[in-house]
Amino acid sequence: MNSNHLFGIGGPELLVIGMILGALTIVAAVPAVLAFIVLKRVPPPYRAQTPGLAFLLLIPLFSLAWMFFVHPRVAASLKNYAEGNGDNTRGDCGASLALWLCICAAGEIIPGIGIFSGIAALVLLILFYVKAFDLSSSITRRVEASAR
């Protein structure tokens, strides 16, 4: 057996496998980082979850269940902040989008419809975090204005 090969796989193949795994890790990290950023913007008394717990989404298979906690809690944190400051015009702050995002993302494991569920989950991820970043940017502006 040639010492340059591992299980019959050479250097170029290992490089391709490493690149694919790296790309999958980056794709998996996006929702975790987005949730972390939004939760970090919310003042601690209003948070439904600490920001660091968002990175538990990086654990394979566990993330299928954990996302049902993270994304709705991001919306709950934003809603807690809005209601705590007397702003009841924000609706559910994306809670329904977060729930449907989780349902569609979990549906990706179903053979046959997984691709459609995955596309829907991606669209909902974008919609939810556009809304969450919009709401959390108002928090940042309000905090900066009160600091002056």
Sequence and secondary structure as in RCSB ss.txt:
>XXXX:A:sequence
MNSNHLFGIGGPELLVIGMILGALTIVAAVPAVLAFIVLKRVPPPYRAQTPGLAFLLLIPLFSLAWMFFVHPRVA
ASLKNYAEGNGDNTRGDCGASLALWLCICAAGEIIPGIGIFSGIAALVLLILFYVKAFDLSSSITRRVEASAR
>XXXX:A:secstr
  TT BTTB HHHHHHHHHHHHHHHHHHHHHHHHHHHHHHHS GGG SS GGGGGGGGSTTHHHHHHHHHHHHHH
HHHHHHHHHTT   STTTTHHHHHHHHHHHHGGGSTTTHHHHHHHHHHHHHHHHHHHHHHHHHHHHHHHHHH 
